Amino acid sequence: MAPSPTGFLHIGGVRTFLFNYLYARGRGGECLLRIENTDTSREVAEAVDQIQQSLKWIGIDWDGPVTFQLDSMEPAAAAAKRLVDEDKAYFDEGAIRIRMPREGVTAWDDAVKGRIEVQNSELEDMIIVRSDGRPIYNFANPFEDLQDGITHVIRGDDHVSNTPRQLNVIKALGGTAPVYAHVPNVFGTDGKKLSKRHGAVSVDEFRKSGYLPETLLNFLSLLGWSFDDKTTLMSRDELVERFTLERVGVSPATFDYDKLDWMNGMYLRALEPAAYAQRLVAFLHAEEDPDWPAATIEAAAPLVQEKIVKLGEFGGYAGFLFRPVPPPAELLAGSAPILAAVADGLAPLEPFERSGIEAVLRAAAEALALKPRDAFTPVRVAITGSKVSPGLFESIELLGRDESLARLRAAVALAG
């Protein structure tokens, strides 16, 4: 992986590393994480940390320590000089160029794309070590593959053009080439390569939006691969067991946010209530407000589990339980009588519980000859600030008598 200087791990890069992970884990192999950087700046150091944190959050691990392309610069440069001694490379203005074959083809059997052949006449002698002694990517990468004993390289389609050059480097070094599998690029729904204009493209952004890591893992596995024509929801263990390169397609994959949202909603609703409440508390304390009472969040969890598709939607849907949400005055016009009647009915209510609250609201509606819907809508707006909210009676109970009455009476004044 090449770290981005902005510190964000692109979601397309995660998908590609996920394919490596699934392939290795399903065959008893090792999955190695190499950061292919030639920069030692602070920004890159931060990006390296972010890469590891993002992969771990989503549920992807690797074997052994993280390695860096920077670490192999000296041995790679030494190997390049050996190629000069063997007349497989030569010095050119202080740099080292490798000799590329002039005739025939460089070919390989790609595990995804099939047989690929490139005319050697199209390959120019390539600089492999710059004049300052730093090896270029297309030399350091295959050199490290040989050093690490890599058997399979699963990478993005945009690396196809690098492969013939790297194959000739490996041949010159006397090594055996790994199996290459070039997986399709990830596009947005507009048919263009995924970029920041398509919305959140880093793992951090998906986490902060309230997607579950298991959802994202499952979703990314389906970007260019499928188990069959109908199975969508799969656990990590199932993905490890089922993933094959034969089922990876060659056409670009589409990153469909609607499908991702649907999947996340399915995962959220499948959680046991206690587990859902626990995940919700952890998310809200990390991303919304650590001072929101856990007990209130847990009590509200059953009201939202079937309603929201991302944990990040909780604040907009039920945040009224933790902070005042001013009701739009236009939604309260003419509703002062029902608001006042409900406030008067709730004031002495004991115990202040859902069933009694419902009885008070229905009695107030009946007394004013209002249909329940017409009566309850302004009450909902007064309590929650919106016409859309969790169950009204449960919301009033969770908000409590004092706060509910304060909001109802303030709304009476707004209603004029």
N, C-alpha and C positions, 0 to 999 in steps of 0.2 A: 504494500500500500504506500502511496505517496501522500504525505500529510499536506493538507491545504494550509497556506500561511494565515488564513483567517481563523483557523482553529476548529473548523467544522468538518466532520466526517460526512461526506456526501452519501446519501441513501443508496445511490447506485453502486458505490464502492462496497457498502455493507452487503448488498445483495450478492455481489460477486464473491466476497470472502465467505459468505454463508454457503454458497455452492461448494467451495473448497472444504469447508467444515463438514457439511453433510456427506460429501463424497468420502472424505478421510474417515470420519467416525463410522460410517456404514461398512467399512472394509478393514477395520482394525488398524488403520494407518495413523500417521501423525499429521497434525495440521500445524503448520508453522506460520508465525506472524513476523514478517520482515517489513520494516519501515524503510522505504527506498528514498531516503533523503540524502542530499549532499550539502545540506545547510545546517549550521549549528546555532541559528538565531533563537532568541527567546520565544518568538512566535511559533517556530517549529517545535520547540520543546513543549509548549502548551498544547499544540496540536497532537503531539504524540500521546500525551496524557489523555486528551479528549478521545482519541481513537480507542484506546484501551478501555476507558470508562464506558464508552458507548457500546462497544462490543460485549462487554461483560453484562451491561444492563439488559441488553436484548437477549442474552442467554447463549452467546457464542464464546467458547474458550479455545485455547490453543495449547500446544505442547512446548515445554521448555521456555527459556527466556525469549523476550522480544529481541530481535537482532536488527541491526541498522546497516544500510549499504555503506554508510560512512566508515564503518569498522573494517571493511574489506578493501579500502582504497589502496593500502600499501601492498598487500599480497596480489591484488589485481594488477597493479602497475608492474610488479615484478614478473607476473605471468606474461604481460604484454611484451616486456623486454626479452623474455625467453622466445616469444614468437618472432621477434626481430632476429635473434640469433639463429633461428631455424629458417630464416628467410620466408616466413609466413606473414610477416609484417615489416614495416620500414618506417624510418624517421622522415618526417616532413615538416620543416620549419619548427622544430622543437616538439611537435606532436608525434604520435605514433598512429600509423594507418595500417589496417589489416588488408591483406590481399584477398579480394573476392574472385571467385571463379569467373572465367570469361565465357565459357561455352556451356551448353546444356541447361538444365533446370535445377532449382532447389525446390524440393517437394516434401510434403508431409501429409499424413493422414490425420486430419483434425477430428477429434472425438465428437465434435458437434457439426462442423461444416463439411466434413468429408474430405476427399482428396483435394489438395491445393498445390498448384505448381506455379512457380515464378521463374521467368526467363532470367538466367544469370546475366545476360547482357544488360538488364535493367539495374543491376546492382553495382554501385560505384564503390571503390575502395573507401572504407569507412574509418574515420578517426576513432580510435578506441581509448586513447589517453591524450588529454589536452596537454598543451605545452607547460601548464602549471603543475602537471603530474596527476590531475584528477581524472579517473576513468569515467567515460560517459555511461549513461544508463544501459545502452545496448551491448556494452561489454561487461559491466559490473553485474548486470542481472543474470546472464547465462553463466558467468563465472561463479557467482554465488549459488546458483542452482546446482552446479557440479559439486561445489564444496559441501552443500547441505544434503546432497543425495536426493534431490527432488525427483520424484517419479512422474508427477502429474502437475501441470500448470493450468489452472482454470482462471481465465481472465477475460476482460471485455473485448468486444469485437474490434475496437479501435486499435488493438495491439496486433492485428493480423499482419500489418505492414512491417512490424518489427521482427516477425518470426523468421523470415528467410535470412536476415542478417544475423540473428542470434544462433540459428542453426549452423551457419558457417563459422561463427566464433567457437561453438562447441566442437565442431569437427576439427578446427585448427588446434584446439586445446587437447584433442585426443579423447574426448568424453563421449558418453552416450546421451542422446537428447531425451528429455522427458516427453510424455504424451502431452500435446497441447489441445486444449478445449477452449475455443473462443465463443463465449456466450453472447446473446443478443444485447444490444444497448437498451436502456430504459428511456422511453419517451413519455411526454405528457399526453393528455387526451387530444391536444392540438396537433399531434404527430411530430412535434419537435423534441429534440433531445432535452431531457429533464434539466432544469436550471432553476435558479432562484425565482424567476418570474412565475413558476408553477406553484409557488407557495413554499411551505416548510420542506426543506430538502436535507436537513440534518437530523440525526437521531435525537439530539437535544430538543429540537422543536417538537418532534412527535411526542416525546416524553412530557414536555411542558403542556401540551395540548390535552393530555389525559388518555393517550392510547396505551394499552397494556403491552408489555414487552412480548408476551406470547402471541398476541395478535400480529404485531409487526413482523415477528419471525415467520409466522405462517404466511402472511401476506407477501413478504419479500420472496419466499421460496417459490411462489407461483408467478413471479415475474420472469417468464421465459421457460418455465418448467411446469409440467402437470403430471399427476399420478395416473389419472384417467380422465374421462370426459365429464365426470360428475362430482368427484370428491373435492371439497374445498377446505373444510375445517380439519386440520391435522395437528397433533401434538408434536413436540420436538422429537420424541422417540419414534413416532410414526414417520416423520420426515426423514430421519436418519435411516430407518429401515427401508424406505421406499425410494429414496432419491437415486436416480441413475442418469448418466449423461445421455443415454439413448433417448430419453424423454425431454431433453432440452431442445427447444425449437431454434430456428434460424432467423425468424422474423423479429423485429423489435418488439419489446414488451411495453405495455401501456400501464402507466401508474394512474390508477383510477381511484380518486379519493372517495367516490361514492361507495365503491366496493370495500375499501378500507374501513369506512365508517360502519357499513353493514356488518362486517366481520367483527369489529370491535364491540358493537352492540350485542352480537351473539355471544361473544366471550364474556362480556359483563353480566348478561342475564343468566349465563350458565353457572356463575359463581354461587356457592352457598351463601345465604344471607350474612352470616357472620364474617365470612371471608371478604365479601363485597364491602361490608362496613369497614373492615380493617384496611382494605386497599384505599377506600375513599378517605378515611382519616389521614392515612400516610400521605396521600397525594395533596390534599387540601392544606395540611400543615407545611408541606414542602413548597407548594406553588402558590397558595392563596394567602393564608394567614395562620401562623402557628398559634395564635391566641383563640381561634374558634374552638369552643368547648367540644371535646371528643364525644361526650355523652350526647350532645345535641346532634352532631353529625351522624352518630350511630342510630339515633332515633329517627332521623330523616332518611336514612339509607333505604329502607323499604319503600318509601314514597317515590324515590327517583330511579330505582334499579330498572324498572321497565320503561322508563321515560327518556333517559339520556343515553347517547351512544358514545360519549367521551366523558371521562371524569372531569375534564376542564369545563364542561357545560353546567356543572353543579352550581357554580357561583351565579350564573345568569338565571338559573331556574329556581334555586332555593336560597340564594344569598340573602334574601330578605329576612331569614331567620337570625342573621348575625349582624345586619346593618340596616338602618332605615333606607327604604327605597321610596322617594317621593312619588305619590301617585299622580298621573296626568289629570289635571283639573277637568279637561274636556270629557274624560271617561266617567266623571262623577256627577255631571250636570243633572239636576233634578232628583238626585238620590238621597238627599238629606233625611227624609222621613225613615227610610229603611235602615240607613246607617245609625241613626239615633235610636231606633227601636231595638236593633241588634245590640248596641252598646248597653242600653238599659237592661236588656234581658240577660246579658252575659255578666254584668257587674256582680249580682248576688249568687251566681251559679256555683254550687258545690255538689260534688267535686267538679273541678274544671277539666272535664274529659270529653272525648270525641262525641259520645252518644248524647250527652246533655247539650253540648254545643250545637249539634245538628237539630235537636228538638227546639232550641231557642230560635235558630234561624228559620226553621219551617213555620213556627208559630208567628214570628214577625211577618213573614211573607203572607201568611194566611190572613192575618189581621189587617194588612194593607191591601188585600185582594190582588196580590202579585203572583205571577207564576214563579216557581222556584228559580228558574234560570235568570229571570229578570231581576229577582231580588238578590241572588247570590253574586252576580257579576260585579256590581259596585262594591260589595263587601270584599270580594277577592282583590279588586283593585286597591282598595283602602289598606288591606292587610299586606299584600305582596308587591304592590306597585305595578302589577301586570294583569292582563286578562288570562294569562297562561301560567299555571303554577301547579305544584303538587296538590293533593286533596285539600279542599278548603277547611274542613272540620279538623283534620289532623294538623294542618298548618297553624290554625288558631291555638290548638292545644299545645303544640311545641313552642309557639311564640310566647305563650303565657298570658295570664289575665291582664297584668298591668300594661304591658307593651301593646297588646291587642286593643285594649280600651283606648290607650293614648292615640293609636293610629286611627281608630274609628272616629274619635271625637275631632281629631285634626281634619279628617276627611269631611266631616259634617260642615266644618267651616269653609272648606274648599268648595263643597257642593252648593254653597250659597243658600 
